[in-house]
Amino acid sequence: MSIEFRIQESAEIGGVYIIEPSVFKDFRGSIWTSFLQEELKILLPENLVFKHDKFSISKNNVLRGIHGDEKSWKLVTCVFGEIQQVIVDLRRKSPTYKKWQSFIISPDKQKLVLIPPSMGNGFYVKSPQAVYHYKLAYNGDYFDSNKQFSIKWNDASIGVNWLTSNPILSDRDSY
């Protein structure tokens, strides 16, 4: 079994990288590598390393996001279930400002997405349940939601084509 990644920069939003791991499947199931420092550190700015991981478990029809901050790099994937992953470019000086890109991530379409700072991150759960994984890199101390920004999931100025029109939302995502 080899550990290989196919890495490509998004053709739609500069600075976003789509990483497809090699997946080994047999009669027992599958196995794949989600992180290999030597392979993926080249995508981060010099002297920046991944510092911690987070997991989110969500039910069907849950939509989380669109959230982000100005300092965290996020390597995200779905480790169980199926999601619609959405990234929104919220860098005001970017030529792709407010452009969005969507990916389906599932056992049959396994991928990781590297999201730079100042990008919006959101996902919608298509399967009965999904486990979402964030790997975070940043300088200094980590800050949670008090320093993050939130964009309404159905903001008309962005126009994300979500796979639902009536998701389950947190209070934070409902405004």
N, C-alpha and C positions, 0 to 999 in steps of 0.2 A: 504494500500500500504506500503510495507516494503522497507527500504533502505538497500540493501545488495550489497556487492562486492565479487566477486570470484577473489582472487588474487593468481597469480602463477608466479614464476620466470621462465624466458625463459629457456628451456632445451638446447637451442642452443648457447645463449650468456649470460654469467653470469652477474648479476647486472641489467639486463633489466627485468621489471615486466609487465605482461599483466594483466589488470584489467577489468573484465567484470561486468558491473553494472546490477542490476535487472531492467528490463524494464517493465513498466505497459502499456498494450495496451488495447484499447477498440474502440468502433465505432467512437470516436472523433479523435483518433491518438494514440500517446504514450507519456510517460513521464519517465525520468530517472535522477538520480543524478550523476553528474560528479565529485563531490569532497565532501568529508566529512573529515575534518581535523583529527578527532580522529581515523578514520579507516586507513588513508593513511600516517599519519606522521611517522608511524613505518618503512616506507620504506626509509626515508631520514636519513642521518647522524644526530647525536644528535645536537641540537641547530640550525638546518637549517630549514627554513620555506619558503613556497611559498610567493613570494613578489609581483609579478604582472602577468597579463594575456595579451595575444596578440591574435588577430584574423587575419586570412588571407582568403580572398575571391578569388577564382580562377575559371577560365573557364575550360571547357573540354579540355583535352590533355595537360594541363599545368603540368610541372614537376618542383617542387621546391626542391633544394638541390643537392647535399648532403652537409650539413653544420653542424657545431658544434663549441664548444669551450671547454676550459679546466676547467671551473668552474661551469657551469650551469647544473642543473638538470631540465629536461623538462617532464611535464606530458602532453601528446598530444592526441588529438582525432579529429574526424570529426563530427561536430554537424549538418551538413546538406550536403547531397549528398553522393557520394561513392568515396573512394580513395584506392590506394595501398600505404600503409605505409611501409617504408624501414628504418631499422636501420643497421648501419655498425660499427663494433667494430674497432676503430682506436687507441686503447690503445696499444702502441708498445710492452709492456711487457706481454700482455695478451695471453693466449694459443689459443684464438679465434681471434687473430689479423687479420683484413681484412675479417672476416666472416660476412655475412649479413643475415638478417631475414626479411621476408616480411609478411604483414598482410593485409587483406581486411577489411576496416572499412566502415560500411554502417548502415542504420536503422535496417536492419535484422541481422547484425553482429556487434553490438555496442561493442566497447571496447576502453579502454584508454591504453596508453603505457607509462611507466615511463622509461626515457632514462637518464642514468648517464652522467657525464662530459666525454669528450674525445670520445664520440660516434658520428658518422655521422647520421644525420637525413634528410630524404627526403620523398617526397610523390608525387604521380601522380594522377591526377583527371580523374576518369572514367566517371562520370556523367556529365550532361550539366553544372553544377556549383557545387562547394563545399565550405563549410565554415569550416576552420581548426582552432582549438583552441590550444594554447600553454599556460601552466601554468608554471612559472619559479621560481626556488629556487636557491639562490646563496649567497655567503658571499660577503660583501662589496657592491660597486656600480655596476650597470649593465653596460655592454658594448655591443654595437651592432656590426655590421658587420666588423668594423675596427680591431677587435681582434678575429674574428671568422676564422675558416679554411673552405675551400671549396674543395671538391673532385669532379672531373668531374663525371657526372651522369653515364657515360658509361665507366669508367675506367676499362680497360681490366684486371688489376691485382686484381680487386675485383669481377667483373663479375655479377653484379646484373641482375637478369632476370626481367626487367621492362616489363610492359604490353603494351609498345609502342616502336617503333624504331625511331620515328620522333616526339618528343614532342616539345611543345612550351616552350622555355627557356628564362630566363633573360640573359643579357650580362654576369653577374657574373657566371652563370651556363653554359655558352656556351664554355668557354675556355678549 
